Amino acid sequence: MTVTVKNRTPLVVPSAVRRRAGFKNGDKLEFTVAGGVVTILSKQDCDDTLTAGEERIVRRGEAQLKRGESKPWRAVKHALVR
């Protein structure tokens, strides 16, 4: 399938291509470019890079551990189930 890139208009991925790739509304996509080739990966296929929010949570947990404020796994697991 071929599309034409136009000045001042976003590049649109045709719906047939999105369906075949399994992209759905709300999916997060990562674009990479290497050697003139553009690769589009869904977030679940991307590397394990943390979002800014996830990084804050991890840093907060690290700080709590350094202060000796750890919790038993049972309490953590119970909080996650909610």
Buried (B, 14 or more C-beta within 10 A) or exposed (E): EEEEEEEEEEEEBEEEEBEEBEBEEEEEBEEEEEEEEEEBBBEEEEEEEEEEEEEEEEEEBEEEEEEEEEEEEEEEEEEEEE
